[in-house]
Amino acid sequence: DVWIFQIAQNLTLANGAIITLSGGARANNIFWQVAGEVTLGTTASMKGNILCQTQIALSNGATLSGRALAQTAVTLIGNAVTLPAEKLVFEVQPGNTIAGETITPAVTVKIVDANNNLMTGDSGNVTLAIAANPGGGSLSGTTTVAASGGVATFNNLSINKTGTGYTLGASSPGLSGATSNASNINAGVLHHFAIGSISTSPTAGSSFSVTITAQDVNNNTVPGFTGTVGFTTNAGTISPTASNAFTNGQLTQNVTVTQAGTGKTITVTKSGGSENGTSNLLTINPGEAAKVLVETAADGSGTVVQTQTIVLGSSITVYAITRDANNNFVGNAAADSWVFINVTGGVIAGDLVQSGDKKSAVFTGNAPGTAEIKATSGTLAAINSGTITVSGLQPPSNFIVSDVPDDQGNSLKLTWTVSSSETNGMVSYYRIYRSLISTLSDSVKSINQFTDINDVTAWEQHATVLVDSVAAGTTEYTDTAVGLSGVPYSYWIQAVSAGGNSAKIAAEKPTAVKEQNALPSSFRLGEASPNPFNPSTTIEYSLPRNARVLLRVYNISGQKVATLVEGTVSAGNHFVVWYAKGMPSGVYFYALRAEGGYSETKKVMLLK
């Protein structure tokens, strides 16, 4: 800025008076324009340029920092007149420095007059900035400093980018600026690596180029690095795993990764060091389809269908999945064909039904047997499923009935061992049947018949459901409502799958007779159970002593249709089963006769 003071008359500065400059004002920018005379008193101190239309007189000891211009005369009596500050001059030039480090020695700038004399009394602010900027760097540190004794010292300057021929410019209000000599900013030590952006999406199994730069902490290339790096990736495996040597801090090299997907990166680490760098996020595309596999999920998230066992009647769905040579998912393909191979047992081609788009198929286990599933697609290599076994549900084993000690003859305990069907998760629950059978007639010749799983009719005719939905994992059950002493009870356990399939087995000790209580006190004919019935019912009778007895069944017309007991029977409670196979529905009478004159008749109804 320039200050001009216009005075219409005289300007007199009293003895000892001092003109002080502040706020960046300098003597060479101040003008005193006076119409009359200018008088500076003894030891007065004036600053600025005096323009006088008459005369200027400086008394003894007065000083002037500036210029005195008069139309008539300038009188000096023992005075000092000095030139004002004019310009800036670099005293200590910036030297070559490492990027980001402090420039040493400290840069200094002097404030001088037109004759390069140091203005020791000047304390104005001096500001430095980059003049020539070959590396696009920025100047850090304290860039504006107040001069001391006419010299501004900059102790903490630094430039962050490398370049050759940097210069600094110095400026201060009212003064001519200055430009430093050129200096160089060099790279620092290796701090990390930068991998150039990979814009295209590479293909798994195919090579692509990466460019790597060794950089210092300020991201400047470190040309002195000529070492190597190691490659790692989250995209499967990468090759090579070690790079070629860098040249002038840079390297361009082809690499190959194996795993497709999004969010993949490549990381490089200095060989023998810890400095590293990571690429931008990459999308790696799968390669060309090389094989077709029978898998568990349409989106490729599953696996090849493993060797397994399925329950008779259940189904599994499989998918034709194509993958590249590195096993990356390519797609859910429409198979040319779906077939069974290595078939055994009752598995037939019709058990495998392909979907309308041929991308999947459903295998239903309609009969026990084994097979592998194969999907084909052009010339692609076909990878079959594991062996799938269709298994009939297996019943538990070691099914045994035993007495419950000290239970007064009212309970029987059933125990069993779970089968492989249950350990494979096929059993949903157990169902237990119970029958009261003392004698068997017609087609039921032996209790051992009930171990024949196919002889369901015999069980359904003689047994009732004792308990349903016994939880899988259970290995015992107690029948607490036996209630009939001396009666042979038979049991049958059925393993039931979630799909309703079942497997059956009778107790290995099928006949369990409870201990008899005290002998009955009289002859008695009990009620038939069940009543009505179809096709068999159990009749109880009691004898207080050994006796000859006759137990017969008659139709409504009084005709004998069956003799159940005839002969000598020991004292006690007894049971007999009437198996009315072939008999018509209707009312029947059963009569008991015992020596000694006892006779009793009761009614029973057969409903078919």
C-alpha positions as CSV (number, residue, x, y, z in Angstrom):
1,D,0.0,0.0,0.0
2,V,1.1,3.7,-0.5
3,W,0.3,6.5,2.0
4,I,0.3,10.1,0.8
5,F,0.0,13.0,3.4
6,Q,-0.8,16.4,1.8
7,I,0.0,19.4,4.0
8,A,-1.2,22.8,2.8
9,Q,1.2,24.9,5.1
10,N,4.4,24.0,7.0
11,L,5.3,20.6,8.5
12,T,7.3,20.8,11.7
13,L,8.5,17.7,13.7
14,A,9.3,18.7,17.2
15,N,12.5,18.0,19.0
16,G,12.9,14.3,19.8
17,A,9.7,13.4,17.9
18,I,9.7,10.0,16.2
19,I,7.5,8.8,13.3
20,T,6.8,5.1,13.9
21,L,5.6,2.7,11.1
22,S,3.4,-0.3,11.8
23,G,1.0,-2.6,10.1
24,G,3.4,-3.3,7.3
25,A,4.0,0.3,6.3
26,R,7.4,1.0,4.9
27,A,9.3,4.4,4.4
28,N,9.5,4.0,0.7
29,N,5.7,3.8,0.4
30,I,5.0,7.0,2.5
31,F,4.9,10.4,0.9
32,W,4.8,13.7,2.7
33,Q,3.6,16.4,0.2
34,V,4.1,19.9,1.8
35,A,3.2,23.3,0.4
36,G,5.2,25.3,2.9
37,E,8.5,24.6,4.7
38,V,9.5,21.3,6.5
39,T,11.5,21.5,9.7
40,L,12.8,18.5,11.7
41,G,13.6,19.4,15.3
42,T,16.7,18.2,17.2
43,T,17.0,14.4,17.3
44,A,13.6,14.1,15.6
45,S,13.2,10.9,13.4
46,M,11.3,11.1,10.2
47,K,10.3,8.3,7.8
48,G,9.1,8.6,4.3
49,N,9.7,10.6,1.2
50,I,9.4,14.4,1.7
51,L,8.2,16.5,-1.4
52,C,8.4,20.2,-0.4
53,Q,7.6,23.3,-2.6
54,T,10.0,25.5,-0.6
55,Q,12.8,24.2,1.7
56,I,13.6,21.3,4.0
57,A,15.7,21.9,7.1
58,L,17.0,19.1,9.4
59,S,18.1,20.3,12.8
60,N,21.2,18.9,14.6
61,G,20.8,15.1,15.2
62,A,17.6,14.7,13.2
63,T,17.4,11.6,11.0
64,L,15.5,10.8,7.9
65,S,14.7,7.3,6.5
66,G,13.7,8.2,3.0
67,R,14.3,10.9,0.5
68,A,14.2,14.8,0.8
69,L,13.1,16.6,-2.3
70,A,12.7,20.5,-2.2
71,Q,12.3,23.2,-4.8
72,T,14.5,25.7,-3.0
73,A,16.9,24.1,-0.5
74,V,17.6,21.1,1.8
75,T,19.6,22.0,4.9
76,L,21.4,19.3,6.8
77,I,23.2,19.9,10.2
78,G,24.8,16.7,11.5
79,N,22.0,14.5,10.2
80,A,21.7,10.9,8.9
81,V,19.7,10.3,5.8
82,T,19.2,6.6,4.8
83,L,17.5,5.0,1.9
84,P,14.2,3.1,2.7
85,A,13.8,-0.7,2.4
86,E,13.5,-1.5,-1.3
87,K,13.6,-5.3,-1.9
88,L,14.0,-8.9,-0.7
89,V,17.1,-10.9,-1.2
90,F,17.6,-14.7,-0.4
91,E,20.5,-15.0,2.0
92,V,20.4,-18.8,2.5
93,Q,19.1,-20.6,-0.6
94,P,16.9,-23.8,-0.3
95,G,19.0,-26.9,-0.8
96,N,18.3,-30.3,-2.3
97,T,16.0,-32.2,0.2
98,I,14.1,-35.5,0.7
99,A,10.4,-35.1,0.0
100,G,8.5,-34.4,3.2
101,E,11.6,-33.7,5.2
102,T,12.6,-30.2,6.5
103,I,14.7,-28.1,4.2
104,T,18.1,-27.6,5.7
105,P,19.9,-25.4,6.4
106,A,17.0,-23.1,7.1
107,V,16.1,-20.7,4.3
108,T,16.7,-16.9,5.1
109,V,15.5,-13.8,3.3
110,K,17.0,-10.3,3.8
111,I,15.2,-7.0,3.6
112,V,17.6,-4.5,1.9
113,D,17.6,-1.0,0.4
114,A,18.3,-0.2,-3.2
115,N,22.0,-0.5,-2.6
116,N,21.5,-3.9,-0.9
117,N,22.1,-2.6,2.5
118,L,20.5,-4.7,5.2
119,M,17.6,-2.9,6.8
120,T,18.3,-3.9,10.4
121,G,15.4,-2.1,11.8
122,D,12.8,-3.7,9.5
123,S,10.6,-6.3,11.2
124,G,8.0,-6.7,8.5
125,N,6.5,-10.0,7.5
126,V,8.1,-12.0,4.7
127,T,6.1,-14.8,2.9
128,L,7.5,-17.8,0.9
129,A,5.6,-19.8,-1.7
130,I,6.6,-22.3,-4.4
131,A,7.4,-20.4,-7.6
132,A,8.5,-23.2,-10.0
133,N,6.7,-26.4,-9.2
134,P,7.9,-29.2,-11.4
135,G,6.5,-32.0,-9.2
136,G,3.1,-30.5,-8.2
137,G,4.2,-30.3,-4.6
138,S,2.9,-28.3,-1.7
139,L,5.0,-26.2,0.7
140,S,4.4,-27.0,4.3
141,G,5.7,-25.4,7.5
142,T,5.6,-21.7,8.7
143,T,5.6,-19.8,5.4
144,T,5.1,-16.3,6.8
145,V,7.8,-15.0,9.2
146,A,8.4,-11.6,10.8
147,A,11.9,-10.3,10.1
148,S,14.3,-9.9,12.9
149,G,17.1,-7.4,12.3
150,G,16.0,-7.2,8.7
151,V,16.3,-11.0,8.2
152,A,13.4,-13.6,8.0
153,T,14.4,-17.1,8.9
154,F,12.3,-20.2,7.9
155,N,13.1,-23.2,10.1
156,N,10.5,-25.8,9.2
157,L,9.8,-25.8,5.5
158,S,9.2,-29.0,3.5
159,I,7.9,-30.0,0.1
160,N,6.0,-33.3,-0.3
161,K,6.5,-34.2,-4.0
162,T,9.6,-35.0,-5.9
163,G,10.8,-32.8,-8.7
164,T,13.9,-31.2,-10.3
165,G,14.1,-27.4,-10.3
166,Y,11.8,-26.2,-7.6
167,T,12.2,-22.5,-6.7
168,L,10.7,-20.4,-3.9
169,G,9.4,-16.9,-4.2
170,A,9.7,-14.3,-1.4
171,S,7.3,-11.4,-1.0
172,S,6.6,-8.7,1.5
173,P,4.2,-5.7,1.3
174,G,5.8,-2.7,-0.4
175,L,9.0,-4.5,-1.4
176,S,10.2,-6.0,-4.5
177,G,10.1,-9.8,-4.3
178,A,12.8,-12.3,-4.9
179,T,13.1,-15.8,-6.4
180,S,15.4,-18.5,-5.0
181,N,17.9,-20.6,-6.8
182,A,16.5,-24.0,-8.1
183,S,16.7,-27.0,-5.9
184,N,15.6,-30.6,-6.1
185,I,13.2,-32.7,-4.0
186,N,14.1,-36.3,-4.0
187,A,12.1,-39.4,-3.0
188,G,12.2,-40.7,0.6
189,V,12.8,-44.3,1.7
190,L,10.4,-47.1,0.6
191,H,7.2,-47.0,2.5
192,H,4.6,-49.0,0.5
193,F,3.7,-50.2,-3.0
194,A,0.9,-48.8,-5.2
195,I,-0.8,-51.2,-7.7
196,G,-2.3,-49.4,-10.7
197,S,-6.0,-49.6,-11.1
198,I,-7.1,-52.7,-12.9
199,S,-10.2,-51.5,-14.7
200,T,-11.1,-54.6,-16.8
201,S,-12.5,-57.8,-15.1
202,P,-9.9,-60.5,-15.4
203,T,-10.8,-64.1,-16.1
204,A,-9.9,-66.9,-13.7
205,G,-7.2,-69.0,-15.1
206,S,-6.1,-66.3,-17.7
207,S,-3.2,-63.9,-17.2
208,F,-3.6,-60.2,-16.8
209,S,-1.2,-57.3,-16.3
210,V,-0.5,-55.4,-13.1
211,T,1.7,-52.3,-12.7
212,I,3.4,-51.8,-9.3
213,T,5.2,-48.7,-8.1
214,A,7.5,-48.5,-5.1
215,Q,6.6,-45.3,-3.2
216,D,7.7,-43.3,-0.1
217,V,5.3,-42.1,2.6
218,N,4.2,-39.2,0.4
219,N,3.4,-41.5,-2.6
220,N,6.5,-40.5,-4.5
221,T,8.1,-43.1,-6.7
222,V,11.3,-44.5,-5.2
223,P,13.5,-45.0,-8.2
224,G,16.2,-46.6,-6.2
225,F,14.1,-49.7,-5.4
226,T,15.2,-52.5,-7.7
227,G,14.1,-55.5,-5.5
228,T,11.2,-57.9,-5.8
229,V,7.8,-58.5,-4.2
230,G,5.7,-61.6,-3.4
231,F,2.1,-61.9,-4.6
232,T,-0.8,-63.1,-2.6
233,T,-4.6,-62.9,-3.2
234,N,-8.0,-63.8,-1.9
235,A,-9.0,-65.1,-5.3
236,G,-7.8,-68.6,-4.9
237,T,-4.1,-69.1,-5.8
238,I,-1.9,-66.7,-7.8
239,S,1.0,-67.3,-10.0
240,P,3.7,-66.5,-10.0
241,T,4.1,-66.0,-6.3
242,A,7.3,-63.8,-6.7
243,S,7.8,-60.9,-9.1
244,N,10.6,-60.0,-11.4
245,A,13.0,-57.2,-10.3
246,F,11.8,-53.6,-10.3
247,T,13.4,-51.0,-12.6
248,N,13.5,-47.4,-11.4
249,G,11.0,-48.3,-8.7
250,Q,8.4,-49.7,-11.1
251,L,7.3,-53.1,-12.5
252,T,4.7,-54.4,-14.9
253,Q,4.0,-58.1,-14.8
254,N,1.4,-60.7,-15.8
255,V,-0.3,-62.8,-13.1
256,T,-3.0,-65.4,-13.0
257,V,-5.6,-66.2,-10.3
258,T,-7.9,-69.2,-10.0
259,Q,-11.0,-68.1,-8.1
260,A,-13.9,-66.2,-9.6
261,G,-16.0,-63.7,-7.6
262,T,-16.4,-60.1,-6.5
263,G,-14.4,-58.2,-3.9
264,K,-11.1,-59.9,-4.9
265,T,-7.7,-58.2,-4.4
266,I,-4.0,-58.7,-5.1
267,T,-1.5,-57.9,-2.4
268,V,2.2,-57.4,-2.9
269,T,4.8,-57.5,-0.1
270,K,8.5,-56.6,-0.4
271,S,10.6,-59.8,-0.4
272,G,12.3,-60.1,2.9
273,G,10.4,-57.0,4.2
274,S,7.0,-55.8,5.4
275,E,6.2,-53.0,3.0
276,N,3.1,-53.9,1.0
277,G,0.3,-52.7,-1.1
278,T,-3.1,-53.9,-2.2
279,S,-5.0,-53.5,-5.5
280,N,-8.4,-52.0,-6.0
281,L,-11.4,-54.4,-5.6
282,L,-11.7,-56.8,-8.6
283,T,-14.4,-58.9,-10.1
284,I,-12.9,-62.1,-11.4
285,N,-15.0,-63.8,-14.1
286,P,-15.2,-67.6,-14.4
287,G,-13.5,-69.3,-17.3
288,E,-15.1,-71.3,-20.0
289,A,-17.2,-74.3,-18.8
290,A,-15.0,-77.4,-18.7
291,K,-17.3,-79.9,-16.8
292,V,-20.8,-80.6,-15.7
293,L,-21.5,-81.9,-12.2
294,V,-24.6,-83.2,-10.4
295,E,-24.9,-80.9,-7.4
296,T,-27.2,-79.9,-4.6
297,A,-28.0,-76.3,-5.4
298,A,-28.9,-74.4,-8.5
299,D,-26.8,-71.3,-7.8
300,G,-23.6,-73.2,-7.5
301,S,-23.4,-72.8,-3.7
302,G,-23.8,-76.5,-3.1
303,T,-21.5,-79.5,-3.6
304,V,-21.5,-82.7,-5.7
305,V,-24.3,-84.9,-4.4
306,Q,-22.5,-87.2,-2.0
307,T,-22.9,-90.9,-1.3
308,Q,-26.0,-91.2,0.9
309,T,-28.9,-93.3,1.9
310,I,-32.5,-92.2,1.4
311,V,-35.7,-93.8,2.9
312,L,-37.9,-95.8,0.6
313,G,-40.5,-93.4,-0.9
314,S,-38.5,-90.2,-0.3
315,S,-37.0,-87.9,-3.0
316,I,-34.0,-85.7,-3.7
317,T,-33.6,-82.9,-6.2
318,V,-30.3,-82.5,-8.1
319,Y,-29.0,-79.9,-10.5
320,A,-26.7,-79.8,-13.6
321,I,-24.0,-77.4,-12.7
322,T,-21.2,-76.3,-15.1
323,R,-17.8,-75.2,-13.8
324,D,-14.5,-74.1,-15.3
325,A,-11.2,-75.8,-15.0
326,N,-10.6,-74.2,-11.7
327,N,-14.0,-75.3,-10.4
328,N,-15.6,-71.9,-10.6
329,F,-19.4,-71.8,-11.0
330,V,-20.4,-71.0,-14.6
331,G,-24.1,-71.8,-14.6
332,N,-27.1,-74.1,-14.1
333,A,-27.1,-75.7,-17.5
334,A,-29.9,-77.5,-19.4
335,A,-28.5,-81.0,-19.5
336,D,-28.6,-82.9,-22.7
337,S,-29.6,-86.0,-20.7
338,W,-30.2,-87.3,-17.2
339,V,-29.4,-90.9,-16.6
340,F,-28.6,-93.5,-14.0
341,I,-25.4,-95.5,-14.0
342,N,-24.1,-98.4,-11.9
343,V,-27.7,-99.3,-11.0
344,T,-28.5,-102.2,-8.6
345,G,-31.7,-103.6,-7.0
346,G,-35.1,-102.2,-8.0
347,V,-34.0,-98.7,-9.1
348,I,-35.3,-98.0,-12.7
349,A,-34.9,-95.2,-15.2
350,G,-38.4,-93.9,-14.4
351,D,-37.3,-93.1,-10.9
352,L,-35.4,-90.1,-12.3
353,V,-37.6,-87.3,-13.7
354,Q,-36.0,-84.3,-15.3
355,S,-37.5,-80.8,-15.0
356,G,-39.1,-79.1,-18.0
357,D,-36.0,-76.9,-18.6
358,K,-33.7,-80.0,-18.0
359,K,-31.7,-78.0,-15.5
360,S,-32.6,-80.3,-12.6
361,A,-34.0,-83.7,-11.9
362,V,-35.8,-85.5,-9.1
363,F,-34.8,-89.0,-7.9
364,T,-37.5,-90.8,-6.0
365,G,-36.6,-94.0,-4.2
366,N,-39.5,-96.3,-5.2
367,A,-37.7,-99.5,-4.6
368,P,-34.6,-100.6,-2.6
369,G,-31.4,-100.4,-4.6
370,T,-28.5,-98.1,-5.6
371,A,-27.6,-95.8,-8.4
372,E,-25.4,-92.9,-9.4
373,I,-26.9,-89.9,-11.3
374,K,-25.2,-88.5,-14.4
375,A,-26.0,-85.3,-16.4
376,T,-24.4,-84.7,-19.8
377,S,-23.8,-81.4,-21.7
378,G,-22.1,-81.5,-25.0
379,T,-18.4,-82.5,-24.8
380,L,-18.0,-81.3,-21.2
381,A,-16.6,-83.8,-18.8
382,A,-19.4,-85.4,-16.7
383,I,-19.0,-85.7,-12.9
384,N,-21.5,-88.1,-11.5
385,S,-23.2,-88.0,-8.1
386,G,-22.1,-90.3,-5.3
387,T,-23.9,-93.6,-4.9
388,I,-27.4,-93.1,-3.6
389,T,-28.9,-96.1,-1.7
390,V,-32.6,-96.5,-1.4
391,S,-33.2,-98.3,1.9
392,G,-36.3,-99.7,3.5
393,L,-36.8,-98.4,7.0
394,Q,-35.0,-100.7,9.5
395,P,-36.8,-101.6,12.7
396,P,-35.1,-101.6,16.1
397,S,-33.4,-104.8,17.3
398,N,-33.1,-106.7,20.6
399,F,-36.8,-106.0,21.3
400,I,-37.4,-107.8,24.6
401,V,-40.2,-108.0,27.1
402,S,-39.4,-108.5,30.8
403,D,-41.2,-108.3,34.2
404,V,-41.0,-105.2,36.3
405,P,-39.8,-106.4,39.8
406,D,-42.2,-105.9,42.8
407,D,-44.9,-104.3,40.8
408,Q,-47.7,-106.6,42.0
409,G,-48.1,-108.2,38.6
410,N,-49.3,-105.0,36.8
411,S,-46.4,-104.0,34.5
412,L,-44.2,-105.3,31.8
413,K,-41.0,-103.5,30.6
414,L,-40.2,-103.3,26.9
415,T,-36.6,-102.5,25.8
416,W,-35.0,-102.3,22.3
417,T,-31.9,-101.1,20.5
418,V,-32.2,-98.4,17.9
419,S,-31.4,-99.3,14.3
420,S,-29.2,-97.6,11.8
421,S,-32.3,-96.0,10.3
422,E,-32.6,-94.0,13.5
423,T,-28.9,-93.0,13.7
424,N,-29.3,-91.8,10.1
425,G,-32.2,-89.6,11.1
426,M,-34.9,-91.7,9.3
427,V,-37.1,-92.6,12.2
428,S,-39.7,-90.1,13.2
429,Y,-41.3,-92.0,16.1
430,Y,-42.2,-95.5,17.4
431,R,-45.6,-97.2,17.6
432,I,-46.1,-100.2,20.0
433,Y,-48.9,-102.8,19.6
434,R,-50.0,-105.3,22.3
435,S,-52.0,-108.6,21.9
436,L,-53.6,-111.0,24.4
437,I,-53.0,-114.5,22.9
438,S,-53.1,-117.8,24.8
439,T,-53.8,-120.1,22.0
440,L,-53.5,-119.6,18.3
441,S,-55.7,-121.1,15.7
442,D,-56.1,-121.4,11.9
443,S,-53.4,-119.4,10.0
444,V,-51.8,-118.1,13.2
445,K,-49.7,-121.2,14.1
446,S,-46.9,-119.7,16.1
447,I,-46.1,-116.4,17.8
448,N,-42.9,-116.4,15.7
449,Q,-45.1,-115.6,12.7
450,F,-45.3,-112.1,14.0
451,T,-41.7,-111.5,13.4
452,D,-42.5,-111.7,9.7
453,I,-42.9,-108.1,8.7
454,N,-45.1,-109.1,5.8
455,D,-47.6,-110.9,8.1
456,V,-49.3,-107.6,8.9
457,T,-52.8,-109.2,8.8
458,A,-52.0,-111.4,11.8
459,W,-51.0,-108.5,13.9
460,E,-53.9,-106.3,12.9
461,Q,-56.3,-109.1,13.8
462,H,-54.8,-109.9,17.2
463,A,-53.2,-106.6,18.3
464,T,-54.2,-103.1,19.3
465,V,-52.1,-99.9,19.5
466,L,-50.8,-99.7,23.0
467,V,-49.0,-96.4,22.6
468,D,-48.4,-94.1,19.6
469,S,-45.6,-91.5,18.9
470,V,-42.9,-92.8,21.2
471,A,-40.1,-90.3,20.6
472,A,-37.2,-91.4,18.4
473,G,-34.2,-92.0,20.5
474,T,-36.2,-93.7,23.2
475,T,-35.0,-97.3,24.0
476,E,-37.6,-98.5,26.5
477,Y,-41.3,-98.3,27.5
478,T,-43.2,-99.8,30.5
479,D,-46.7,-101.2,30.0
480,T,-48.3,-100.3,33.3
481,A,-51.8,-101.5,32.6
482,V,-51.4,-105.2,32.1
483,G,-53.9,-106.1,34.7
484,L,-54.2,-109.8,33.8
485,S,-52.1,-112.3,35.7
486,G,-51.1,-115.5,34.1
487,V,-51.9,-114.2,30.7
488,P,-49.3,-114.4,27.8
489,Y,-48.9,-110.9,26.3
490,S,-47.2,-110.3,22.9
491,Y,-45.8,-107.0,21.7
492,W,-44.9,-105.6,18.3
493,I,-42.9,-102.3,17.7
494,Q,-43.1,-100.3,14.6
495,A,-40.5,-97.7,13.5
496,V,-42.3,-94.9,11.5
497,S,-40.6,-92.4,9.2
498,A,-41.6,-88.8,8.6
499,G,-43.1,-89.9,5.3
500,G,-45.3,-92.5,6.9
501,N,-43.2,-95.5,6.0
502,S,-42.8,-98.1,8.7
503,A,-40.8,-101.1,9.6
504,K,-42.0,-103.7,12.1
505,I,-40.6,-106.3,14.5
506,A,-42.2,-108.5,17.2
507,A,-40.6,-108.9,20.6
508,E,-37.7,-111.5,20.6
509,K,-39.3,-112.8,23.7
510,P,-42.9,-112.5,22.5
511,T,-44.7,-114.3,25.4
512,A,-44.5,-112.6,28.8
513,V,-46.7,-114.3,31.5
514,K,-47.2,-112.3,34.7
515,E,-47.0,-114.1,38.1
516,Q,-50.4,-115.5,39.2
517,N,-52.1,-114.1,42.2
518,A,-53.9,-116.3,44.8
519,L,-56.2,-119.0,43.3
520,P,-59.7,-117.9,42.5
521,S,-62.3,-118.9,45.1
522,S,-65.0,-119.9,42.7
523,F,-65.8,-120.9,39.1
524,R,-66.2,-117.8,36.9
525,L,-66.8,-117.0,33.2
526,G,-65.5,-113.6,32.3
527,E,-66.5,-111.1,29.6
528,A,-65.1,-111.5,26.1
529,S,-62.7,-108.8,25.1
530,P,-63.1,-107.1,22.8
531,N,-66.8,-107.2,22.4
532,P,-68.0,-106.6,19.7
533,F,-64.9,-108.0,17.8
534,N,-63.5,-108.8,14.5
535,P,-62.1,-111.4,13.9
536,S,-60.8,-112.6,17.3
537,T,-61.7,-112.0,20.9
538,T,-60.2,-113.3,24.2
539,I,-62.4,-115.1,26.8
540,E,-61.3,-115.3,30.5
541,Y,-62.4,-118.0,32.9
542,S,-61.4,-119.0,36.4
543,L,-61.3,-122.4,38.2
544,P,-60.9,-122.7,42.0
545,R,-59.6,-126.3,41.6
546,N,-58.5,-128.7,38.9
547,A,-61.5,-129.7,36.9
548,R,-62.8,-131.1,33.6
549,V,-64.3,-128.2,31.6
550,L,-66.0,-127.7,28.3
551,L,-66.1,-124.2,26.7
552,R,-68.1,-124.0,23.4
553,V,-69.5,-121.2,21.1
554,Y,-73.0,-121.3,19.7
555,N,-74.8,-119.3,17.0
556,I,-78.1,-117.6,17.5
557,S,-79.8,-120.8,16.4
558,G,-78.1,-122.8,19.1
559,Q,-75.8,-124.6,16.8
560,K,-72.3,-125.3,18.0
561,V,-69.8,-123.4,15.9
562,A,-66.5,-123.9,17.9
563,T,-65.1,-125.8,20.9
564,L,-62.5,-123.7,22.6
565,V,-61.6,-125.9,25.6
566,E,-62.4,-129.6,26.3
567,G,-60.6,-131.6,29.0
568,T,-59.0,-131.3,32.4
569,V,-57.7,-127.8,33.3
570,S,-55.6,-126.8,36.3
571,A,-56.9,-124.4,38.9
572,G,-56.3,-120.7,38.2
573,N,-57.2,-117.9,35.8
574,H,-57.2,-118.9,32.1
575,F,-57.7,-117.2,28.8
576,V,-58.6,-118.5,25.4
577,V,-58.9,-116.7,22.0
578,W,-61.8,-117.4,19.7
579,Y,-60.6,-116.6,16.2
580,A,-63.8,-116.4,14.2
581,K,-62.3,-116.6,10.7
582,G,-65.0,-117.4,8.1
583,M,-67.9,-116.8,10.5
584,P,-70.7,-114.4,9.6
585,S,-71.5,-111.3,11.6
586,G,-74.0,-111.7,14.3
587,V,-74.6,-112.6,18.0
588,Y,-73.0,-115.7,19.4
589,F,-73.1,-117.3,22.9
590,Y,-70.2,-118.9,24.7
591,A,-70.9,-121.4,27.5
592,L,-68.6,-122.9,30.2
593,R,-69.4,-126.2,31.8
594,A,-67.3,-127.6,34.7
595,E,-67.6,-130.9,36.7
596,G,-69.5,-130.4,39.9
597,G,-72.5,-128.8,38.1
598,Y,-71.1,-125.3,37.3
599,S,-72.6,-123.8,34.1
600,E,-72.6,-120.2,32.8
601,T,-73.3,-118.6,29.4
602,K,-72.5,-115.2,28.0
603,K,-73.1,-113.3,24.8
604,V,-70.6,-111.8,22.2
605,M,-71.1,-110.0,18.9
606,L,-69.0,-110.5,15.7
607,L,-69.1,-107.3,13.5
608,K,-67.3,-107.4,10.2
